[in-house]
């Protein structure tokens, strides 16, 4: 599984929200299989539009989602 997806799923799982609530917050159809596909390994990496929406939703940087680095000074 892609490391970016692992970080996203970590945020989702620790948010206390359901997948449906997350999808609604991302303005993605609640019938979407997006999160299920990530969980089952059917998606190799998330689309940029989802990374941007997720970073805003969870109040993290896109750098964190993509690299796991919290701040540039951690490099």
HELIX and SHEET records of a PDB file:
HELIX    1   1 UNK A    3  UNK A   13  1                                  11    
HELIX    2   2 UNK A   19  UNK A   25  1                                   7    
HELIX    3   3 UNK A   34  UNK A   39  1                                   6    
HELIX    4   4 UNK A   48  UNK A   58  1                                  11    
HELIX    5   5 UNK A   62  UNK A   67  1                                   6    
HELIX    6   6 UNK A   72  UNK A   74  5                                   3    
END                                                                             
